[in-house]
């Protein structure tokens, strides 16, 4: 495996681990998939729909998100997501651990 390929694989692993944290952090207020994609993108976190929707389903199945379908006037139904009480507790722990890890790595 060439170095470039190795680096790309390692970056993908790092990114996968940080996506849950990023998604949870953006769902303090209800959002549907596209609005969440845009909110993440606006803050520099690009994520494909094919990655986001399975992640949302997984986070919901873990009890970290809640969702419900809403019928809009002229549009098709949208599924809105919001962080759950358990999700807020998990997010706080993840953010603390992330801060500790980044501080430690900065000192190395």
Residue pairs with C-beta under 8 A, 6 or more apart in sequence:
1 9
18 98
19 45
19 47
19 51
19 55
20 55
20 59
20 94
21 91
21 94
21 95
21 98
22 40
22 45
22 47
23 36
23 40
23 52
23 55
23 56
23 59
24 59
24 64
24 65
24 83
24 87
24 90
24 91
24 94
25 91
25 95
26 36
26 39
26 40
27 36
27 65
27 81
27 82
27 83
27 87
28 82
28 83
29 82
30 80
30 81
30 82
31 39
31 80
31 81
31 82
32 78
32 79
32 80
32 81
33 49
33 52
33 53
33 56
33 78
33 79
33 81
36 52
36 56
36 81
37 47
37 49
37 52
40 46
40 47
41 47
56 65
56 67
56 81
59 65
59 87
60 66
60 67
60 81
63 84
63 86
63 87
64 83
64 84
64 86
64 87
64 90
64 91
65 81
65 82
65 83
65 84
65 87
66 81
66 82
66 83
66 84
67 79
67 80
67 81
67 82
68 79
68 80
69 77
69 78
69 79
69 80
70 77
70 78
70 79
70 80
71 77
72 78
83 91
